[in-house]
Amino acid sequence: MDREQFAKALADKDERTRRYGDLVALHYDRAADYFHSGWGDSFHFTWYQGDEPRQVAQARQQHRLADLGRFSAGAAVADIGCGAGGPDAAVARHSGARVTGVDLSPRHIALAQRLHAGLPTLRFQVGDAMQLPFPCAAFDGAFSIEALCHTPDKAKAHGAVARILRPGASWVGYDWFTTHTADTAAYRDRVEPLCRQFVLPNLLALDDLPRTLEHSGFRTEGVGSYADLGDLTRNWTEYEPPRTGRDRTPLDRQLHESLSLLRAAVEHGDFVFGWWQAVRH
């Protein structure tokens, strides 16, 4: 699929939903090396405290997930949408858990396997969050960082995680949410452009997350936003493209446009970085 065909598919909400797997995998297969060259093996947003480096902020964020999930030494834990595996390594080192990362992008998985080949507690494989390639009740816990937003049916994705967890297992994560429901003009005018830009079939309203978790087999223990935990503003400068002016590549330009759109959505109150803590019934 060339870039023109890709853009045409993203512009069609139904096509974005129907072909989410191919589109998300293609997006990250093309961009994985670019993201890694600029931001290492943890490409996700965070909150900041003071003037700490991004890597320190992200490590604290990742460790917080392991603590919320009560992951322990030797526990089998799944990461849904693992990317290049940075959070998996951080969670494994912090908790002693054995982490299996799954991702739609073959390039992400190859990168994660290469970067973390020396950690025997990590394993990575290609897979779809909507149809996880694991037996029922195979894991003691699971986490996800800014990945379920790429799935077309959030309830089905959470339900797929419930299937692979043992009763009493923790399910914790961070993701992208909106403050609007999909049937509103605000969603159509301001959230839908964000979905097209970031290869998202749709966004769930954060207020609907507890109900979605409950309907998917979980007891909700906590839901909140990044904004309650620290400063978000440095995300917009920490992730600036490495090149400017004539030297910018198409990926540089795309990232700049995407960040500008995301920043505006956050500042206008249309978009929320959120978190959850839940337990499998």
C-alpha positions as CSV (number, residue, x, y, z in Angstrom):
1,M,0.0,0.0,0.0
2,D,1.5,3.3,-1.0
3,R,1.2,6.5,1.0
4,E,-1.7,7.9,-1.0
5,Q,-3.7,4.6,-0.6
6,F,-2.8,4.6,3.1
7,A,-4.1,8.2,3.6
8,K,-7.3,7.4,1.7
9,A,-8.0,4.4,3.9
10,L,-7.4,6.5,7.1
11,A,-9.8,9.2,5.9
12,D,-12.6,6.6,5.8
13,K,-13.8,5.8,9.3
14,D,-15.4,2.5,8.2
15,E,-12.3,1.5,6.3
16,R,-10.1,2.4,9.3
17,T,-12.3,0.1,11.5
18,R,-12.5,-2.8,9.0
19,R,-8.8,-2.8,8.2
20,Y,-7.4,-1.6,11.6
21,G,-4.9,-4.5,11.8
22,D,-3.3,-3.9,8.5
23,L,-3.2,-0.1,8.9
24,V,-1.8,-0.1,12.4
25,A,0.8,-2.7,11.6
26,L,1.8,-0.8,8.4
27,H,2.0,2.5,10.2
28,Y,4.4,1.2,12.9
29,D,6.4,-1.0,10.5
30,R,7.2,2.1,8.6
31,A,7.9,4.3,11.6
32,A,9.4,2.0,14.2
33,D,13.1,2.7,13.3
34,Y,12.4,6.4,13.1
35,F,10.8,6.5,16.5
36,H,13.5,4.4,18.0
37,S,16.2,6.6,16.6
38,G,14.7,9.6,18.4
39,W,13.2,8.2,21.6
40,G,14.6,4.8,22.3
41,D,12.6,1.7,23.2
42,S,9.8,3.5,25.1
43,F,7.7,5.6,22.6
44,H,4.8,6.8,24.7
45,F,3.8,10.0,26.4
46,T,4.2,10.7,30.1
47,W,3.8,13.3,32.9
48,Y,6.8,15.2,34.3
49,Q,7.8,16.3,37.8
50,G,10.2,19.3,37.7
51,D,13.0,19.2,35.1
52,E,13.6,15.5,35.2
53,P,14.7,13.8,31.9
54,R,12.0,12.1,29.8
55,Q,13.6,8.6,30.5
56,V,13.3,9.2,34.3
57,A,9.6,10.2,33.9
58,Q,8.8,7.2,31.7
59,A,10.6,4.8,34.1
60,R,8.6,6.1,37.0
61,Q,5.4,5.7,34.9
62,Q,6.3,2.2,34.0
63,H,7.2,1.2,37.6
64,R,3.9,2.7,38.7
65,L,2.1,0.2,36.4
66,A,4.0,-2.7,37.9
67,D,3.1,-1.5,41.4
68,L,-0.6,-0.9,40.6
69,G,-0.7,-4.4,39.1
70,R,1.0,-5.9,42.1
71,F,3.3,-7.9,39.8
72,S,5.7,-10.1,41.7
73,A,8.8,-12.2,41.0
74,G,8.1,-15.1,38.7
75,A,4.6,-14.0,37.8
76,A,3.5,-14.4,34.2
77,V,2.5,-11.0,32.9
78,A,1.4,-9.9,29.4
79,D,2.0,-6.5,27.7
80,I,-0.7,-5.8,25.2
81,G,0.8,-3.6,22.5
82,C,4.5,-3.8,23.5
83,G,6.1,-1.7,20.9
84,A,9.9,-1.9,21.1
85,G,9.8,-3.5,24.5
86,G,11.1,-0.7,26.8
87,P,8.2,-0.9,29.2
88,D,8.5,-4.7,29.3
89,A,12.1,-4.5,30.4
90,A,11.3,-1.9,33.0
91,V,8.4,-3.8,34.5
92,A,10.4,-7.1,34.5
93,R,13.4,-5.5,36.2
94,H,11.2,-3.6,38.7
95,S,9.0,-6.5,39.7
96,G,10.8,-9.7,38.8
97,A,7.9,-10.8,36.6
98,R,8.3,-12.7,33.4
99,V,6.8,-10.5,30.7
100,T,5.4,-11.5,27.3
101,G,4.9,-8.7,24.9
102,V,2.5,-8.9,21.9
103,D,2.2,-6.3,19.1
104,L,0.6,-6.0,15.7
105,S,3.8,-4.8,14.1
106,P,6.3,-7.4,13.0
107,R,8.9,-4.6,12.9
108,H,8.2,-3.7,16.5
109,I,8.6,-7.3,17.5
110,A,11.9,-7.8,15.7
111,L,13.2,-4.6,17.2
112,A,12.1,-5.6,20.7
113,Q,13.8,-9.0,20.3
114,R,17.0,-7.4,19.2
115,L,17.1,-4.7,21.8
116,H,16.3,-7.0,24.7
117,A,17.9,-10.3,23.7
118,G,19.9,-10.4,26.9
119,L,16.9,-10.5,29.2
120,P,15.7,-14.1,29.7
121,T,12.5,-12.9,31.5
122,L,11.2,-11.3,28.3
123,R,9.4,-12.8,25.3
124,F,7.9,-11.1,22.3
125,Q,5.5,-12.2,19.6
126,V,3.2,-10.8,16.9
127,G,-0.4,-10.7,17.9
128,D,-3.7,-8.8,17.8
129,A,-5.1,-7.3,21.0
130,M,-8.6,-8.3,19.8
131,Q,-7.6,-11.9,19.4
132,L,-4.8,-12.6,21.7
133,P,-2.8,-15.7,20.8
134,F,-2.7,-17.3,24.3
135,P,-4.7,-19.9,26.1
136,C,-7.4,-19.0,28.6
137,A,-6.2,-18.1,32.1
138,A,-2.5,-18.2,31.0
139,F,-1.4,-15.0,32.9
140,D,-1.2,-13.7,36.4
141,G,-1.5,-10.1,35.3
142,A,-1.4,-7.8,32.2
143,F,-0.7,-4.2,31.3
144,S,-0.9,-1.9,28.3
145,I,0.5,1.5,27.5
146,E,-1.2,3.7,24.9
147,A,-2.1,0.8,22.6
148,L,-5.8,-0.2,23.0
149,C,-6.7,3.1,21.4
150,H,-5.8,1.4,18.1
151,T,-8.5,-1.3,18.5
152,P,-12.0,-0.8,16.9
153,D,-14.0,-2.4,19.7
154,K,-12.7,-1.4,23.2
155,A,-15.0,-3.7,25.1
156,K,-13.9,-6.7,22.9
157,A,-10.3,-5.8,23.5
158,H,-10.7,-5.7,27.3
159,G,-12.7,-8.9,27.1
160,A,-9.8,-10.6,25.2
161,V,-7.5,-9.6,28.0
162,A,-10.0,-11.0,30.6
163,R,-9.9,-14.3,28.8
164,I,-6.2,-14.8,29.2
165,L,-6.1,-13.8,32.9
166,R,-6.6,-16.0,35.9
167,P,-9.4,-14.9,38.3
168,G,-8.0,-12.2,40.7
169,A,-5.3,-11.1,38.2
170,S,-4.6,-7.4,37.7
171,W,-5.2,-5.5,34.5
172,V,-3.6,-2.0,34.5
173,G,-2.7,0.4,31.8
174,Y,-2.5,3.8,30.2
175,D,-4.3,4.9,27.1
176,W,-5.8,7.6,25.0
177,F,-9.4,8.8,25.6
178,T,-11.8,11.5,24.7
179,T,-14.1,13.6,26.8
180,H,-16.9,13.3,24.2
181,T,-19.2,10.5,23.1
182,A,-19.0,9.4,19.4
183,D,-22.5,10.8,18.6
184,T,-21.6,14.5,19.4
185,A,-20.6,17.3,17.0
186,A,-17.5,17.9,19.1
187,Y,-16.3,14.3,18.5
188,R,-17.0,14.6,14.8
189,D,-15.3,18.0,14.4
190,R,-12.3,17.7,16.8
191,V,-11.8,14.0,17.8
192,E,-12.3,12.4,14.4
193,P,-9.4,14.3,12.8
194,L,-7.2,13.1,15.6
195,C,-8.2,9.5,14.9
196,R,-7.4,9.9,11.2
197,Q,-3.9,11.3,12.1
198,F,-3.0,8.6,14.6
199,V,-4.5,5.5,12.9
200,L,-7.3,5.1,15.5
201,P,-10.6,3.6,14.6
202,N,-12.2,5.5,17.4
203,L,-11.6,6.8,20.9
204,L,-13.5,5.8,24.1
205,A,-14.7,8.5,26.5
206,L,-12.8,8.2,29.7
207,D,-16.1,8.4,31.7
208,D,-17.2,5.2,29.9
209,L,-14.1,3.2,30.8
210,P,-15.3,1.9,34.2
211,R,-18.5,0.6,32.6
212,T,-16.5,-1.0,29.7
213,L,-14.2,-2.7,32.2
214,E,-17.1,-4.0,34.3
215,H,-18.9,-5.4,31.2
216,S,-15.6,-7.1,30.1
217,G,-15.1,-9.1,33.2
218,F,-13.3,-6.8,35.6
219,R,-13.8,-5.0,38.8
220,T,-12.6,-1.4,38.5
221,E,-10.3,-0.2,41.3
222,G,-9.2,3.1,39.9
223,V,-9.4,5.4,36.8
224,G,-7.8,8.8,36.3
225,S,-5.8,11.0,34.0
226,Y,-2.1,11.9,33.5
227,A,-3.0,15.5,34.3
228,D,-3.7,14.6,37.9
229,L,-0.2,13.1,38.3
230,G,2.1,15.7,36.8
231,D,2.9,18.2,34.0
232,L,2.0,17.3,30.4
233,T,3.4,20.3,28.6
234,R,6.9,19.0,28.1
235,N,5.5,16.2,25.9
236,W,5.1,18.8,23.1
237,T,8.8,19.8,23.1
238,E,10.4,16.5,24.1
239,Y,8.9,14.8,21.0
240,E,9.7,17.5,18.5
241,P,11.0,16.1,15.2
242,P,14.8,16.0,15.0
243,R,15.0,18.0,11.7
244,T,13.6,21.3,10.7
245,G,13.1,23.3,7.5
246,R,14.2,21.7,4.2
247,D,15.9,18.8,6.0
248,R,12.6,17.5,7.3
249,T,11.5,14.1,6.0
250,P,7.9,13.1,5.5
251,L,7.9,11.4,8.9
252,D,9.3,14.6,10.5
253,R,6.4,16.6,8.9
254,Q,3.9,13.9,9.9
255,L,5.1,13.9,13.5
256,H,5.0,17.7,13.8
257,E,1.4,17.8,12.4
258,S,0.4,15.0,14.7
259,L,1.8,16.6,17.8
260,S,0.2,20.0,17.0
261,L,-3.2,18.3,16.6
262,L,-2.8,16.3,19.8
263,R,-1.6,19.3,21.8
264,A,-4.6,21.4,20.6
265,A,-7.0,18.5,21.6
266,V,-5.5,18.3,25.1
267,E,-5.5,22.1,25.6
268,H,-9.1,22.4,24.4
269,G,-10.3,19.6,26.7
270,D,-11.3,17.2,23.9
271,F,-8.6,14.6,24.7
272,V,-7.3,12.9,27.9
273,F,-4.3,10.6,28.6
274,G,-5.9,8.2,31.1
275,W,-5.1,5.2,33.3
276,W,-6.9,2.3,34.9
277,Q,-6.5,-0.3,37.6
278,A,-8.8,-3.3,37.5
279,V,-9.0,-6.9,38.7
280,R,-10.3,-10.0,36.8
281,H,-13.6,-11.3,38.3
